[in-house]
Amino acid sequence: MARKTDYQKQADKRTKDALRLRARYDARARKYALQLLGALAGADDARARLDRINQLYGVDISTETILIHDLRTADTGGQLGGLLGQSEPGEEVQLLNPVVDANAGALLAVEGLFGEVAPPAGSPAPTPTSTPTPTPTSTPPPIDVTELSVALQQGEWWVSVEANAPSGSYLVVCEGYESERQFYNGRLRSFGPLARTAGQQVKVTLTDFENRALVVERTLTLV
């Protein structure tokens, strides 16, 4: 196999960094969308209570703020729920096709768009370096759970999970579902609906895909 030129290495690095950035903010957008859906559901409960108070006590209290009213009448919850249901994190698989060599194999000029900083005048251009391989240890690292939560979406509970397992992926088993799910590191995933009511607890188990001895169990309370 021919050795890659600096030009090709630079193209690979820029592409991988951009894909990681895309995945990171896709995960954040999904996380915040779920949180907004939960907030709108809570605001709807508050509106119902205040409406009932107006009926019972003959008062005229505004049942919602201007912001919540505008979000509700614009069907923000319905639109977000529909958009989240149309796709899942990481489904847009990107195959890194080999980059055809060009520019005589030399690096292209640095660009701020890629977060690159030009070296001082007279300094040699940086050469992309490969990421060093971690030194293996006798004890495998545990599964790092970075996000595990539940949110109420239009009366149904949804579970969101993001974790990092040593093998690069992990299996998730949640009470209320018959099958396990395989998720990949660094991707926030949501699944549901979960047939439960507020106040109940749900156990979620995460297992490393290759090393089944690495297990994390968490219990969520639906509130």
N, C-alpha and C positions, 0 to 999 in steps of 0.2 A: 504494500500500500504506500503510495507516494506521500511524502511528508507535506503537511499543509503549510502554505506560505503565511507570512504575517498578515497579508490582506485577508486571507480566508479565516485565520484565527480571530481577527478583529471583527469580521462579519458574524461569526458564530457567537462571540461574546456579546456583541451589541444585541443580537436577536434574542439570546437567552435572557439577558437582563430585561429587555422590553417585555418579554412574555411573563417573567416573574412579576413585573410591575403591573401588567394587565390583570393577572390572577389575584394579586394583592388587593387591588381596588375593586375588582368584581366581588371579592369576598366581603369587603367593607360595605359596599353598596347593598348587598344582600342582608348583611347583619343589621344595618340601619333601617332597611325597608321593613324587616321583621319587627324591629323595635317600634317603628312608626305605626305598624298595624296593631300592635299591642296597645299603644297609647290611644289610638282612635277607638279601639274596643272599650277601653276604660272610660274614655270621654262619653261614649254612647251610654254606658251604664249610669254615669253621673247625670246625663241629660234626662234619662228615664226617671231617675229619683227626683230630680227637681221638678219635672213635669207632674209627678205624682203629688209632691208637696203643694204645688200650685192648686191641684184639684182638691186635696184634702182640707187645706187651710184657707182657701180663698185669697191667696196672694198671687203676685205676678212677678216672679223672679226669673231672670234670664237663665235659660237652661244650658247655654253654651257660650263660649267666647266667640268673637268674630273670626279668629283664626280657625277654630275647630268647625264652626259653621261653614266657612268657605271650603275647608278640606272635605267635609261630609257632602255638601251639595255638589262638589266637583267629582264625587265618587272616587276619591283618592284611594280609599281602601280597596274598592273593587278593582281599580286599575292595577294597583300594586300586586294584589293577590293573583290577578290574571297574568301579569308579567313574570312573577316568580314561578307560576305554574307552567310556563311555556318552556323553561329551560332549567338546567341544573349546573352547578359550578363545575368547571373543568370539562364540559362536554365538547367544547370546541377544540378538538385534538389538533395539535400543530406538529406536523412532521418537518424536521429540519433537513431540507434537501441540501445536498452538497453545493457549496457556493463555487461557481466557476471562477477560476483565477483571473484576475485583471490587475490593472495598474502596476504591471511588472512585478506583482507579488508584494509590493510595498504597502505600508499602512496609509490609509487616508488621513486627511487632516482631522484633528480633534474637533468635536462639535459640542456646544453647550447643551444641545437638546438631549444628548446621551449622558449628561452629567459629567462630562470630561472637562478638564482644565488644561489649558495650553501650558507647556513647560516654559520656564524662563528662557530668554533669548540665549542661544549658544548651547543649551542643554540638548542631549540626544533624545529623540522621540522614545516614549516608553514602549516596551515590547510586552504584549499580552503574555501572562504567565498562567499556567494551569493551577487549579486549586489543589493544594497538598492533600494527600490521602491521610485521613485521621489515623492515629496510632491505635491499633486494636487493644482492647483491654480485656481482662479476664471476666469482668462482670459487665454484662450488657446494660446500656443505659435504659432507664424506665421510659414508659410512654408519657410524654409531656402533653397534658390536656390544656390547651390555651383558651378554649371556649366550649362551654356546655350549658345550654339554657333552654327554656321553653317559652313560647309566646302564644298568645291567643289570637287566632286569625278568624274573624267572623264566626265565633262560637266553637272553633275547633283548635285543639292544641297541636303545635308543631315543635319538634325538637331540632335544635341547631347544635352542631358539634364541629370542632376543629382541633386537631391534635397532631403530634409528631411522634411516629414510632420508628425504632431503629431500622426496620426493614424498608421503610419508605411508604408503607401502607398498613392499614389496620382494619379489623373487623368490628362492627358495632352491632350489639344485640340489645334491643329495647323491649321491655315488657309491653305486651300489647301487639307485637308483631311476630309472625311465625318464622320469618327468615332473617338471616344476618346480612349485613351490608358491608361491602368493602369500600373504604374511603382512602384517599391519598393525602400525604402530608401537606400541610400548609393550605388546604382548601376548606373553606367553611361550607358545610353541607347542611341542608335542612330536609326533614322528611316528616310526613304526617298524612292525614290527621290522626290524632291519638284519642281514642275513645275513653276519656277520663273527665272528671269534674274537679273544680277547684278544691284544694285541701288534700287531695290524694297524692300519694307518692309513687314515683316510677323509678325503677332501677335500670341503669344503663351500664353495659359492660363493654369495654374496649380491649381487644386482644391483638397483639402484634401478628401480622399476617404470616410471617415465617417462623417466629418463635412463640408458640402458643403458651409457653410458660409465663410470658410477660402479659399480665392482665391488670386492668384498672377497673374498679367498680365504683360508680357514683350513684347517689340517690337524689332525685329531683323532686321538689315539692311544688305542686301546681298552685300558684297564688295569683 
